[in-house]
Amino acid sequence: MSKFAARLTAALPLAALLVGCASGPPPPDWQQAARGALDLAVAADLRGDSRIAALEFDRARAEIARTGRPDLLARAELLRCAAQVASLQLGACAGFERLRADAAPAELAYADHLAGRLAAAQAPLLPPAQQAVVALGPAPADAAAAATLQALADPLSRLVGATVLLQAGQAGPVVVQAAVDTASAQGWRRPLLAWLGLQQQRALQAGDAEAAARLARRIALVGSGGR
């Protein structure tokens, strides 16, 4: 299993069928190709390379389509949407919605979680990391919510959880800072710009010109690629 495939599986165990086990028999060709393409697609999305992300995801989709299993394709679409949600790209997960009729309850729960409309009965179907976020309840203290996120080993799960809290109006400055720190530590350009932008917007709304200017300089650095 590749390092990034392991990360994806931690973030979304629904993808396990797309990740081969190193100690078992070699996976089928389509599975190896789909796994590799998904690795590259999500990595490209997080670093902000939309062209490569689209190309690699199209390749993964084509490989999975060879199986004739829309449930597997639905899982792949959720991986893509999880990466987008981590970067505050909110809205319907269009690729998954086209396959919703063939998705299993766990996939439906994760999709609804990403959209911020999870029903209480669906919570046990979520990956453990996201169950921990849901368990915070409707009005968690900012520091407690941030501590829950920071306790999650997987950085993509951490960002997804932070976005879910944001959609519920539960992402205070400590949660937002945890998301910024996570994206920064991973070198994930797209989510870092999104979360820094949110921090800057809040600083401007609070009339903190100094903080807004500092964040603007940081955003400019990330956006310039150091040039």
Biotite code that builds the C-alpha atoms (Angstrom):
import biotite.structure as struc

atoms = struc.array([
    struc.Atom([0.000, 0.000, 0.000], chain_id="A", res_id=1, res_name="MET", atom_name="CA", element="C"),
    struc.Atom([1.373, 3.435, -0.882], chain_id="A", res_id=2, res_name="SER", atom_name="CA", element="C"),
    struc.Atom([1.760, 6.048, 1.855], chain_id="A", res_id=3, res_name="LYS", atom_name="CA", element="C"),
    struc.Atom([-0.884, 8.265, 0.296], chain_id="A", res_id=4, res_name="PHE", atom_name="CA", element="C"),
    struc.Atom([-3.287, 5.359, -0.231], chain_id="A", res_id=5, res_name="ALA", atom_name="CA", element="C"),
    struc.Atom([-2.957, 4.604, 3.469], chain_id="A", res_id=6, res_name="ALA", atom_name="CA", element="C"),
    struc.Atom([-3.801, 8.231, 4.218], chain_id="A", res_id=7, res_name="ARG", atom_name="CA", element="C"),
    struc.Atom([-6.863, 8.104, 1.992], chain_id="A", res_id=8, res_name="LEU", atom_name="CA", element="C"),
    struc.Atom([-8.051, 4.920, 3.651], chain_id="A", res_id=9, res_name="THR", atom_name="CA", element="C"),
    struc.Atom([-7.641, 6.525, 7.077], chain_id="A", res_id=10, res_name="ALA", atom_name="CA", element="C"),
    struc.Atom([-9.643, 9.530, 5.931], chain_id="A", res_id=11, res_name="ALA", atom_name="CA", element="C"),
    struc.Atom([-12.314, 7.437, 4.252], chain_id="A", res_id=12, res_name="LEU", atom_name="CA", element="C"),
    struc.Atom([-12.307, 3.691, 5.026], chain_id="A", res_id=13, res_name="PRO", atom_name="CA", element="C"),
    struc.Atom([-14.962, 3.271, 2.351], chain_id="A", res_id=14, res_name="LEU", atom_name="CA", element="C"),
    struc.Atom([-12.060, 3.338, -0.099], chain_id="A", res_id=15, res_name="ALA", atom_name="CA", element="C"),
    struc.Atom([-10.592, 0.134, 1.303], chain_id="A", res_id=16, res_name="ALA", atom_name="CA", element="C"),
    struc.Atom([-11.717, -1.913, -1.682], chain_id="A", res_id=17, res_name="LEU", atom_name="CA", element="C"),
    struc.Atom([-9.547, 0.293, -3.869], chain_id="A", res_id=18, res_name="LEU", atom_name="CA", element="C"),
    struc.Atom([-6.450, -0.259, -1.733], chain_id="A", res_id=19, res_name="VAL", atom_name="CA", element="C"),
    struc.Atom([-4.584, -3.522, -2.093], chain_id="A", res_id=20, res_name="GLY", atom_name="CA", element="C"),
    struc.Atom([-2.960, -5.330, 0.813], chain_id="A", res_id=21, res_name="CYS", atom_name="CA", element="C"),
    struc.Atom([0.792, -5.758, 0.491], chain_id="A", res_id=22, res_name="ALA", atom_name="CA", element="C"),
    struc.Atom([0.721, -9.137, 2.269], chain_id="A", res_id=23, res_name="SER", atom_name="CA", element="C"),
    struc.Atom([-2.038, -10.610, 0.098], chain_id="A", res_id=24, res_name="GLY", atom_name="CA", element="C"),
    struc.Atom([-2.195, -11.636, -3.548], chain_id="A", res_id=25, res_name="PRO", atom_name="CA", element="C"),
    struc.Atom([-1.516, -8.933, -6.135], chain_id="A", res_id=26, res_name="PRO", atom_name="CA", element="C"),
    struc.Atom([-4.633, -6.850, -6.798], chain_id="A", res_id=27, res_name="PRO", atom_name="CA", element="C"),
    struc.Atom([-6.178, -6.826, -10.276], chain_id="A", res_id=28, res_name="PRO", atom_name="CA", element="C"),
    struc.Atom([-4.696, -4.431, -12.817], chain_id="A", res_id=29, res_name="ASP", atom_name="CA", element="C"),
    struc.Atom([-7.702, -2.112, -12.711], chain_id="A", res_id=30, res_name="TRP", atom_name="CA", element="C"),
    struc.Atom([-7.430, -1.796, -8.938], chain_id="A", res_id=31, res_name="GLN", atom_name="CA", element="C"),
    struc.Atom([-3.735, -0.943, -9.022], chain_id="A", res_id=32, res_name="GLN", atom_name="CA", element="C"),
    struc.Atom([-4.297, 1.617, -11.767], chain_id="A", res_id=33, res_name="ALA", atom_name="CA", element="C"),
    struc.Atom([-7.307, 3.175, -10.027], chain_id="A", res_id=34, res_name="ALA", atom_name="CA", element="C"),
    struc.Atom([-5.495, 3.368, -6.702], chain_id="A", res_id=35, res_name="ARG", atom_name="CA", element="C"),
    struc.Atom([-2.467, 5.041, -8.255], chain_id="A", res_id=36, res_name="GLY", atom_name="CA", element="C"),
    struc.Atom([-4.607, 7.522, -10.158], chain_id="A", res_id=37, res_name="ALA", atom_name="CA", element="C"),
    struc.Atom([-6.629, 8.392, -7.048], chain_id="A", res_id=38, res_name="LEU", atom_name="CA", element="C"),
    struc.Atom([-3.415, 8.944, -5.089], chain_id="A", res_id=39, res_name="ASP", atom_name="CA", element="C"),
    struc.Atom([-2.185, 11.359, -7.740], chain_id="A", res_id=40, res_name="LEU", atom_name="CA", element="C"),
    struc.Atom([-5.559, 13.067, -8.186], chain_id="A", res_id=41, res_name="ALA", atom_name="CA", element="C"),
    struc.Atom([-6.066, 13.861, -4.512], chain_id="A", res_id=42, res_name="VAL", atom_name="CA", element="C"),
    struc.Atom([-2.449, 14.921, -4.030], chain_id="A", res_id=43, res_name="ALA", atom_name="CA", element="C"),
    struc.Atom([-2.735, 17.257, -7.028], chain_id="A", res_id=44, res_name="ALA", atom_name="CA", element="C"),
    struc.Atom([-6.015, 18.685, -5.772], chain_id="A", res_id=45, res_name="ASP", atom_name="CA", element="C"),
    struc.Atom([-4.541, 19.473, -2.363], chain_id="A", res_id=46, res_name="LEU", atom_name="CA", element="C"),
    struc.Atom([-1.488, 21.174, -3.826], chain_id="A", res_id=47, res_name="ARG", atom_name="CA", element="C"),
    struc.Atom([-3.727, 23.217, -6.128], chain_id="A", res_id=48, res_name="GLY", atom_name="CA", element="C"),
    struc.Atom([-2.988, 21.596, -9.486], chain_id="A", res_id=49, res_name="ASP", atom_name="CA", element="C"),
    struc.Atom([-6.494, 21.349, -10.942], chain_id="A", res_id=50, res_name="SER", atom_name="CA", element="C"),
    struc.Atom([-5.383, 20.135, -14.369], chain_id="A", res_id=51, res_name="ARG", atom_name="CA", element="C"),
    struc.Atom([-3.491, 17.118, -13.060], chain_id="A", res_id=52, res_name="ILE", atom_name="CA", element="C"),
    struc.Atom([-6.217, 16.388, -10.513], chain_id="A", res_id=53, res_name="ALA", atom_name="CA", element="C"),
    struc.Atom([-8.859, 16.258, -13.251], chain_id="A", res_id=54, res_name="ALA", atom_name="CA", element="C"),
    struc.Atom([-6.725, 14.126, -15.571], chain_id="A", res_id=55, res_name="LEU", atom_name="CA", element="C"),
    struc.Atom([-5.853, 11.589, -12.886], chain_id="A", res_id=56, res_name="GLU", atom_name="CA", element="C"),
    struc.Atom([-9.376, 11.368, -11.572], chain_id="A", res_id=57, res_name="PHE", atom_name="CA", element="C"),
    struc.Atom([-10.681, 10.758, -15.081], chain_id="A", res_id=58, res_name="ASP", atom_name="CA", element="C"),
    struc.Atom([-8.153, 7.937, -15.351], chain_id="A", res_id=59, res_name="ARG", atom_name="CA", element="C"),
    struc.Atom([-9.288, 6.466, -12.028], chain_id="A", res_id=60, res_name="ALA", atom_name="CA", element="C"),
    struc.Atom([-12.929, 6.739, -13.072], chain_id="A", res_id=61, res_name="ARG", atom_name="CA", element="C"),
    struc.Atom([-12.227, 4.912, -16.332], chain_id="A", res_id=62, res_name="ALA", atom_name="CA", element="C"),
    struc.Atom([-10.453, 2.072, -14.530], chain_id="A", res_id=63, res_name="GLU", atom_name="CA", element="C"),
    struc.Atom([-13.243, 1.645, -11.981], chain_id="A", res_id=64, res_name="ILE", atom_name="CA", element="C"),
    struc.Atom([-15.883, 1.762, -14.723], chain_id="A", res_id=65, res_name="ALA", atom_name="CA", element="C"),
    struc.Atom([-14.324, -1.404, -16.159], chain_id="A", res_id=66, res_name="ARG", atom_name="CA", element="C"),
    struc.Atom([-15.784, -3.297, -13.186], chain_id="A", res_id=67, res_name="THR", atom_name="CA", element="C"),
    struc.Atom([-19.356, -2.209, -13.880], chain_id="A", res_id=68, res_name="GLY", atom_name="CA", element="C"),
    struc.Atom([-19.731, -1.347, -10.179], chain_id="A", res_id=69, res_name="ARG", atom_name="CA", element="C"),
    struc.Atom([-21.261, 2.064, -9.525], chain_id="A", res_id=70, res_name="PRO", atom_name="CA", element="C"),
    struc.Atom([-20.828, 1.552, -5.768], chain_id="A", res_id=71, res_name="ASP", atom_name="CA", element="C"),
    struc.Atom([-17.036, 1.573, -6.176], chain_id="A", res_id=72, res_name="LEU", atom_name="CA", element="C"),
    struc.Atom([-17.194, 4.644, -8.368], chain_id="A", res_id=73, res_name="LEU", atom_name="CA", element="C"),
    struc.Atom([-19.335, 6.346, -5.716], chain_id="A", res_id=74, res_name="ALA", atom_name="CA", element="C"),
    struc.Atom([-16.565, 5.710, -3.169], chain_id="A", res_id=75, res_name="ARG", atom_name="CA", element="C"),
    struc.Atom([-13.989, 7.253, -5.464], chain_id="A", res_id=76, res_name="ALA", atom_name="CA", element="C"),
    struc.Atom([-16.190, 10.297, -5.966], chain_id="A", res_id=77, res_name="GLU", atom_name="CA", element="C"),
    struc.Atom([-16.402, 10.706, -2.187], chain_id="A", res_id=78, res_name="LEU", atom_name="CA", element="C"),
    struc.Atom([-12.616, 10.700, -1.929], chain_id="A", res_id=79, res_name="LEU", atom_name="CA", element="C"),
    struc.Atom([-12.497, 13.509, -4.442], chain_id="A", res_id=80, res_name="ARG", atom_name="CA", element="C"),
    struc.Atom([-15.185, 15.446, -2.601], chain_id="A", res_id=81, res_name="CYS", atom_name="CA", element="C"),
    struc.Atom([-13.419, 14.978, 0.744], chain_id="A", res_id=82, res_name="ALA", atom_name="CA", element="C"),
    struc.Atom([-10.319, 16.666, -0.686], chain_id="A", res_id=83, res_name="ALA", atom_name="CA", element="C"),
    struc.Atom([-12.448, 19.509, -2.037], chain_id="A", res_id=84, res_name="GLN", atom_name="CA", element="C"),
    struc.Atom([-14.322, 19.953, 1.238], chain_id="A", res_id=85, res_name="VAL", atom_name="CA", element="C"),
    struc.Atom([-10.976, 20.148, 3.051], chain_id="A", res_id=86, res_name="ALA", atom_name="CA", element="C"),
    struc.Atom([-10.280, 23.205, 0.876], chain_id="A", res_id=87, res_name="SER", atom_name="CA", element="C"),
    struc.Atom([-13.657, 24.783, 1.724], chain_id="A", res_id=88, res_name="LEU", atom_name="CA", element="C"),
    struc.Atom([-15.061, 23.971, -1.712], chain_id="A", res_id=89, res_name="GLN", atom_name="CA", element="C"),
    struc.Atom([-18.582, 23.465, -0.446], chain_id="A", res_id=90, res_name="LEU", atom_name="CA", element="C"),
    struc.Atom([-21.736, 22.447, -2.232], chain_id="A", res_id=91, res_name="GLY", atom_name="CA", element="C"),
    struc.Atom([-23.188, 19.277, -3.684], chain_id="A", res_id=92, res_name="ALA", atom_name="CA", element="C"),
    struc.Atom([-20.813, 16.422, -4.462], chain_id="A", res_id=93, res_name="CYS", atom_name="CA", element="C"),
    struc.Atom([-22.078, 16.205, -8.035], chain_id="A", res_id=94, res_name="ALA", atom_name="CA", element="C"),
    struc.Atom([-20.152, 13.091, -9.026], chain_id="A", res_id=95, res_name="GLY", atom_name="CA", element="C"),
    struc.Atom([-21.469, 11.176, -6.040], chain_id="A", res_id=96, res_name="PHE", atom_name="CA", element="C"),
    struc.Atom([-25.019, 12.452, -6.410], chain_id="A", res_id=97, res_name="GLU", atom_name="CA", element="C"),
    struc.Atom([-25.214, 10.915, -9.880], chain_id="A", res_id=98, res_name="ARG", atom_name="CA", element="C"),
    struc.Atom([-24.457, 7.554, -8.242], chain_id="A", res_id=99, res_name="LEU", atom_name="CA", element="C"),
    struc.Atom([-26.458, 7.987, -5.034], chain_id="A", res_id=100, res_name="ARG", atom_name="CA", element="C"),
    struc.Atom([-29.058, 5.373, -5.997], chain_id="A", res_id=101, res_name="ALA", atom_name="CA", element="C"),
    struc.Atom([-26.377, 2.654, -5.995], chain_id="A", res_id=102, res_name="ASP", atom_name="CA", element="C"),
    struc.Atom([-24.458, 3.808, -2.911], chain_id="A", res_id=103, res_name="ALA", atom_name="CA", element="C"),
    struc.Atom([-24.432, 1.863, 0.354], chain_id="A", res_id=104, res_name="ALA", atom_name="CA", element="C"),
    struc.Atom([-25.626, 3.414, 3.643], chain_id="A", res_id=105, res_name="PRO", atom_name="CA", element="C"),
    struc.Atom([-22.074, 4.181, 4.800], chain_id="A", res_id=106, res_name="ALA", atom_name="CA", element="C"),
    struc.Atom([-21.344, 6.129, 1.629], chain_id="A", res_id=107, res_name="GLU", atom_name="CA", element="C"),
    struc.Atom([-24.648, 7.984, 1.949], chain_id="A", res_id=108, res_name="LEU", atom_name="CA", element="C"),
    struc.Atom([-23.775, 8.897, 5.530], chain_id="A", res_id=109, res_name="ALA", atom_name="CA", element="C"),
    struc.Atom([-20.340, 10.203, 4.563], chain_id="A", res_id=110, res_name="TYR", atom_name="CA", element="C"),
    struc.Atom([-21.759, 12.240, 1.684], chain_id="A", res_id=111, res_name="ALA", atom_name="CA", element="C"),
    struc.Atom([-24.367, 13.781, 3.976], chain_id="A", res_id=112, res_name="ASP", atom_name="CA", element="C"),
    struc.Atom([-21.653, 14.472, 6.561], chain_id="A", res_id=113, res_name="HIS", atom_name="CA", element="C"),
    struc.Atom([-19.560, 16.321, 3.979], chain_id="A", res_id=114, res_name="LEU", atom_name="CA", element="C"),
    struc.Atom([-22.630, 18.364, 3.040], chain_id="A", res_id=115, res_name="ALA", atom_name="CA", element="C"),
    struc.Atom([-23.374, 19.238, 6.663], chain_id="A", res_id=116, res_name="GLY", atom_name="CA", element="C"),
    struc.Atom([-26.714, 17.450, 6.768], chain_id="A", res_id=117, res_name="ARG", atom_name="CA", element="C"),
    struc.Atom([-25.924, 14.236, 8.638], chain_id="A", res_id=118, res_name="LEU", atom_name="CA", element="C"),
    struc.Atom([-28.853, 12.644, 10.474], chain_id="A", res_id=119, res_name="ALA", atom_name="CA", element="C"),
    struc.Atom([-28.165, 11.428, 14.011], chain_id="A", res_id=120, res_name="ALA", atom_name="CA", element="C"),
    struc.Atom([-28.941, 7.834, 13.034], chain_id="A", res_id=121, res_name="ALA", atom_name="CA", element="C"),
    struc.Atom([-26.197, 7.949, 10.390], chain_id="A", res_id=122, res_name="GLN", atom_name="CA", element="C"),
    struc.Atom([-23.376, 8.887, 12.773], chain_id="A", res_id=123, res_name="ALA", atom_name="CA", element="C"),
    struc.Atom([-22.329, 5.280, 13.603], chain_id="A", res_id=124, res_name="PRO", atom_name="CA", element="C"),
    struc.Atom([-21.752, 4.678, 9.882], chain_id="A", res_id=125, res_name="LEU", atom_name="CA", element="C"),
    struc.Atom([-19.058, 7.355, 9.646], chain_id="A", res_id=126, res_name="LEU", atom_name="CA", element="C"),
    struc.Atom([-15.310, 6.681, 9.807], chain_id="A", res_id=127, res_name="PRO", atom_name="CA", element="C"),
    struc.Atom([-14.089, 6.795, 13.441], chain_id="A", res_id=128, res_name="PRO", atom_name="CA", element="C"),
    struc.Atom([-12.355, 10.147, 12.976], chain_id="A", res_id=129, res_name="ALA", atom_name="CA", element="C"),
    struc.Atom([-15.556, 11.823, 11.835], chain_id="A", res_id=130, res_name="GLN", atom_name="CA", element="C"),
    struc.Atom([-17.570, 10.101, 14.559], chain_id="A", res_id=131, res_name="GLN", atom_name="CA", element="C"),
    struc.Atom([-15.300, 11.902, 17.023], chain_id="A", res_id=132, res_name="ALA", atom_name="CA", element="C"),
    struc.Atom([-16.166, 15.224, 15.395], chain_id="A", res_id=133, res_name="VAL", atom_name="CA", element="C"),
    struc.Atom([-19.900, 14.505, 15.458], chain_id="A", res_id=134, res_name="VAL", atom_name="CA", element="C"),
    struc.Atom([-19.648, 13.437, 19.114], chain_id="A", res_id=135, res_name="ALA", atom_name="CA", element="C"),
    struc.Atom([-18.677, 17.010, 20.037], chain_id="A", res_id=136, res_name="LEU", atom_name="CA", element="C"),
    struc.Atom([-22.367, 17.864, 19.899], chain_id="A", res_id=137, res_name="GLY", atom_name="CA", element="C"),
    struc.Atom([-24.159, 21.004, 18.754], chain_id="A", res_id=138, res_name="PRO", atom_name="CA", element="C"),
    struc.Atom([-22.241, 23.646, 20.726], chain_id="A", res_id=139, res_name="ALA", atom_name="CA", element="C"),
    struc.Atom([-18.692, 22.559, 21.583], chain_id="A", res_id=140, res_name="PRO", atom_name="CA", element="C"),
    struc.Atom([-16.185, 24.933, 23.132], chain_id="A", res_id=141, res_name="ALA", atom_name="CA", element="C"),
    struc.Atom([-13.733, 26.170, 20.514], chain_id="A", res_id=142, res_name="ASP", atom_name="CA", element="C"),
    struc.Atom([-10.690, 24.817, 22.356], chain_id="A", res_id=143, res_name="ALA", atom_name="CA", element="C"),
    struc.Atom([-12.331, 21.418, 22.903], chain_id="A", res_id=144, res_name="ALA", atom_name="CA", element="C"),
    struc.Atom([-13.276, 21.145, 19.233], chain_id="A", res_id=145, res_name="ALA", atom_name="CA", element="C"),
    struc.Atom([-9.746, 22.063, 18.170], chain_id="A", res_id=146, res_name="ALA", atom_name="CA", element="C"),
    struc.Atom([-8.285, 19.510, 20.580], chain_id="A", res_id=147, res_name="ALA", atom_name="CA", element="C"),
    struc.Atom([-10.507, 16.816, 19.063], chain_id="A", res_id=148, res_name="THR", atom_name="CA", element="C"),
    struc.Atom([-9.271, 17.714, 15.598], chain_id="A", res_id=149, res_name="LEU", atom_name="CA", element="C"),
    struc.Atom([-5.636, 17.784, 16.662], chain_id="A", res_id=150, res_name="GLN", atom_name="CA", element="C"),
    struc.Atom([-6.028, 14.317, 18.175], chain_id="A", res_id=151, res_name="ALA", atom_name="CA", element="C"),
    struc.Atom([-6.886, 12.912, 14.745], chain_id="A", res_id=152, res_name="LEU", atom_name="CA", element="C"),
    struc.Atom([-3.772, 11.333, 13.280], chain_id="A", res_id=153, res_name="ALA", atom_name="CA", element="C"),
    struc.Atom([-4.774, 11.854, 9.663], chain_id="A", res_id=154, res_name="ASP", atom_name="CA", element="C"),
    struc.Atom([-4.455, 15.445, 8.387], chain_id="A", res_id=155, res_name="PRO", atom_name="CA", element="C"),
    struc.Atom([-7.098, 15.085, 5.678], chain_id="A", res_id=156, res_name="LEU", atom_name="CA", element="C"),
    struc.Atom([-9.596, 13.833, 8.261], chain_id="A", res_id=157, res_name="SER", atom_name="CA", element="C"),
    struc.Atom([-8.660, 16.816, 10.432], chain_id="A", res_id=158, res_name="ARG", atom_name="CA", element="C"),
    struc.Atom([-9.447, 19.294, 7.658], chain_id="A", res_id=159, res_name="LEU", atom_name="CA", element="C"),
    struc.Atom([-12.694, 17.550, 6.752], chain_id="A", res_id=160, res_name="VAL", atom_name="CA", element="C"),
    struc.Atom([-13.722, 17.694, 10.407], chain_id="A", res_id=161, res_name="GLY", atom_name="CA", element="C"),
    struc.Atom([-12.850, 21.385, 10.621], chain_id="A", res_id=162, res_name="ALA", atom_name="CA", element="C"),
    struc.Atom([-14.983, 22.107, 7.563], chain_id="A", res_id=163, res_name="THR", atom_name="CA", element="C"),
    struc.Atom([-17.930, 20.189, 9.003], chain_id="A", res_id=164, res_name="VAL", atom_name="CA", element="C"),
    struc.Atom([-17.628, 22.271, 12.175], chain_id="A", res_id=165, res_name="LEU", atom_name="CA", element="C"),
    struc.Atom([-17.481, 25.435, 10.074], chain_id="A", res_id=166, res_name="LEU", atom_name="CA", element="C"),
    struc.Atom([-20.658, 24.508, 8.200], chain_id="A", res_id=167, res_name="GLN", atom_name="CA", element="C"),
    struc.Atom([-22.387, 24.006, 11.554], chain_id="A", res_id=168, res_name="ALA", atom_name="CA", element="C"),
    struc.Atom([-21.241, 27.420, 12.796], chain_id="A", res_id=169, res_name="GLY", atom_name="CA", element="C"),
    struc.Atom([-18.912, 25.774, 15.321], chain_id="A", res_id=170, res_name="GLN", atom_name="CA", element="C"),
    struc.Atom([-15.485, 26.765, 13.983], chain_id="A", res_id=171, res_name="ALA", atom_name="CA", element="C"),
    struc.Atom([-14.062, 29.455, 16.220], chain_id="A", res_id=172, res_name="GLY", atom_name="CA", element="C"),
    struc.Atom([-10.568, 30.936, 15.873], chain_id="A", res_id=173, res_name="PRO", atom_name="CA", element="C"),
    struc.Atom([-8.834, 27.990, 17.546], chain_id="A", res_id=174, res_name="VAL", atom_name="CA", element="C"),
    struc.Atom([-10.457, 25.483, 15.171], chain_id="A", res_id=175, res_name="VAL", atom_name="CA", element="C"),
    struc.Atom([-9.597, 27.652, 12.175], chain_id="A", res_id=176, res_name="VAL", atom_name="CA", element="C"),
    struc.Atom([-6.000, 27.962, 13.362], chain_id="A", res_id=177, res_name="GLN", atom_name="CA", element="C"),
    struc.Atom([-5.811, 24.180, 13.726], chain_id="A", res_id=178, res_name="ALA", atom_name="CA", element="C"),
    struc.Atom([-6.930, 23.840, 10.103], chain_id="A", res_id=179, res_name="ALA", atom_name="CA", element="C"),
    struc.Atom([-4.376, 26.418, 8.947], chain_id="A", res_id=180, res_name="VAL", atom_name="CA", element="C"),
    struc.Atom([-1.598, 24.668, 10.856], chain_id="A", res_id=181, res_name="ASP", atom_name="CA", element="C"),
    struc.Atom([-2.594, 21.287, 9.423], chain_id="A", res_id=182, res_name="THR", atom_name="CA", element="C"),
    struc.Atom([-2.605, 22.478, 5.814], chain_id="A", res_id=183, res_name="ALA", atom_name="CA", element="C"),
    struc.Atom([0.646, 24.383, 6.329], chain_id="A", res_id=184, res_name="SER", atom_name="CA", element="C"),
    struc.Atom([2.442, 21.404, 7.860], chain_id="A", res_id=185, res_name="ALA", atom_name="CA", element="C"),
    struc.Atom([1.457, 19.228, 4.894], chain_id="A", res_id=186, res_name="GLN", atom_name="CA", element="C"),
    struc.Atom([2.330, 21.860, 2.292], chain_id="A", res_id=187, res_name="GLY", atom_name="CA", element="C"),
    struc.Atom([-1.218, 21.631, 0.928], chain_id="A", res_id=188, res_name="TRP", atom_name="CA", element="C"),
    struc.Atom([-1.519, 24.879, -0.986], chain_id="A", res_id=189, res_name="ARG", atom_name="CA", element="C"),
    struc.Atom([-5.230, 24.825, -1.837], chain_id="A", res_id=190, res_name="ARG", atom_name="CA", element="C"),
    struc.Atom([-6.651, 24.232, 1.657], chain_id="A", res_id=191, res_name="PRO", atom_name="CA", element="C"),
    struc.Atom([-4.042, 26.538, 3.177], chain_id="A", res_id=192, res_name="LEU", atom_name="CA", element="C"),
    struc.Atom([-5.121, 29.425, 0.954], chain_id="A", res_id=193, res_name="LEU", atom_name="CA", element="C"),
    struc.Atom([-8.775, 28.732, 1.741], chain_id="A", res_id=194, res_name="ALA", atom_name="CA", element="C"),
    struc.Atom([-8.328, 28.678, 5.506], chain_id="A", res_id=195, res_name="TRP", atom_name="CA", element="C"),
    struc.Atom([-5.958, 31.667, 5.514], chain_id="A", res_id=196, res_name="LEU", atom_name="CA", element="C"),
    struc.Atom([-8.560, 33.522, 3.464], chain_id="A", res_id=197, res_name="GLY", atom_name="CA", element="C"),
    struc.Atom([-11.176, 32.743, 6.088], chain_id="A", res_id=198, res_name="LEU", atom_name="CA", element="C"),
    struc.Atom([-8.867, 34.004, 8.827], chain_id="A", res_id=199, res_name="GLN", atom_name="CA", element="C"),
    struc.Atom([-8.240, 37.202, 6.882], chain_id="A", res_id=200, res_name="GLN", atom_name="CA", element="C"),
    struc.Atom([-11.961, 37.750, 6.313], chain_id="A", res_id=201, res_name="GLN", atom_name="CA", element="C"),
    struc.Atom([-12.636, 37.379, 10.024], chain_id="A", res_id=202, res_name="ARG", atom_name="CA", element="C"),
    struc.Atom([-9.779, 39.737, 10.901], chain_id="A", res_id=203, res_name="ALA", atom_name="CA", element="C"),
    struc.Atom([-11.208, 42.383, 8.577], chain_id="A", res_id=204, res_name="LEU", atom_name="CA", element="C"),
    struc.Atom([-14.680, 41.934, 10.049], chain_id="A", res_id=205, res_name="GLN", atom_name="CA", element="C"),
    struc.Atom([-13.204, 42.382, 13.530], chain_id="A", res_id=206, res_name="ALA", atom_name="CA", element="C"),
    struc.Atom([-11.375, 45.542, 12.453], chain_id="A", res_id=207, res_name="GLY", atom_name="CA", element="C"),
    struc.Atom([-7.952, 43.987, 13.093], chain_id="A", res_id=208, res_name="ASP", atom_name="CA", element="C"),
    struc.Atom([-6.016, 45.636, 10.271], chain_id="A", res_id=209, res_name="ALA", atom_name="CA", element="C"),
    struc.Atom([-2.644, 44.399, 11.504], chain_id="A", res_id=210, res_name="GLU", atom_name="CA", element="C"),
    struc.Atom([-3.708, 40.745, 11.526], chain_id="A", res_id=211, res_name="ALA", atom_name="CA", element="C"),
    struc.Atom([-5.417, 41.134, 8.142], chain_id="A", res_id=212, res_name="ALA", atom_name="CA", element="C"),
    struc.Atom([-2.250, 42.605, 6.634], chain_id="A", res_id=213, res_name="ALA", atom_name="CA", element="C"),
    struc.Atom([-0.101, 39.825, 8.082], chain_id="A", res_id=214, res_name="ARG", atom_name="CA", element="C"),
    struc.Atom([-2.456, 37.213, 6.652], chain_id="A", res_id=215, res_name="LEU", atom_name="CA", element="C"),
    struc.Atom([-2.469, 38.980, 3.285], chain_id="A", res_id=216, res_name="ALA", atom_name="CA", element="C"),
    struc.Atom([1.329, 38.697, 3.161], chain_id="A", res_id=217, res_name="ARG", atom_name="CA", element="C"),
    struc.Atom([1.138, 35.024, 3.988], chain_id="A", res_id=218, res_name="ARG", atom_name="CA", element="C"),
    struc.Atom([-1.532, 34.427, 1.338], chain_id="A", res_id=219, res_name="ILE", atom_name="CA", element="C"),
    struc.Atom([0.602, 36.255, -1.223], chain_id="A", res_id=220, res_name="ALA", atom_name="CA", element="C"),
    struc.Atom([3.599, 34.067, -0.395], chain_id="A", res_id=221, res_name="LEU", atom_name="CA", element="C"),
    struc.Atom([1.637, 30.837, -0.796], chain_id="A", res_id=222, res_name="VAL", atom_name="CA", element="C"),
    struc.Atom([0.019, 32.080, -3.991], chain_id="A", res_id=223, res_name="GLY", atom_name="CA", element="C"),
    struc.Atom([3.311, 33.164, -5.536], chain_id="A", res_id=224, res_name="SER", atom_name="CA", element="C"),
    struc.Atom([5.038, 29.838, -5.042], chain_id="A", res_id=225, res_name="GLY", atom_name="CA", element="C"),
    struc.Atom([7.989, 31.723, -3.578], chain_id="A", res_id=226, res_name="GLY", atom_name="CA", element="C"),
    struc.Atom([8.694, 33.630, -6.781], chain_id="A", res_id=227, res_name="ARG", atom_name="CA", element="C"),
])
